[in-house]
Amino acid sequence: MDKIASFTVNHLVLEPGVYVSRQDRDPATGAIVTTFDIRLTAPNREPVMNTAECHTIEHLGATFLRNHPVWAPRVVYFGPMGCRTGFYLVVFGEVSSEEILPLVRELFAFVRDFTGEIPGARPEECGNYLDQNLPMARWLAERYLTRDLAEADESRLHYQEA
């Protein structure tokens, strides 16, 4: 069985950032699809996100992206990585990390500044509606924006060789 591309990235040196994880033509539709690795924590070196704040970022992020005035029609998916170190963002088209960075900054500013009821966090809307942590989601978003995205350079936008 072939190893998938994301397992070939050296997670011992991977830093938080925004990376193109995959860019392919969808065999069913012929559309080009870009998958982004939105990495919030340094794998195997920093604590992972707890499920509650990860779940909150997922709800807020998906709501923000699917309502975005420019990007909404191009968003295929936004959701957490199983390892809880970040999220995947899948969009239609050939898009670079540099091109998606303003949207990712907007997304995490939205999470950082969000107050009120979390969209989709009622029992009739979500299968685990109690597993939410808005204060921690906001803290993670602020840290990601200031520590990792404020001065994002090559090392935060393109996978580095080991």
PyMOL commands that set and color helices and strands:
alter all, ss='L'
color gray80, all
select helices_A, chain A and resi 5-8+51-66+72-74+97-113+134-149+154-157
alter helices_A, ss='H'
color red, helices_A
select strands_A, chain A and resi 17-25+32-39+75-80+86-92
alter strands_A, ss='S'
color yellow, strands_A
deselect
rebuild
show_as cartoon
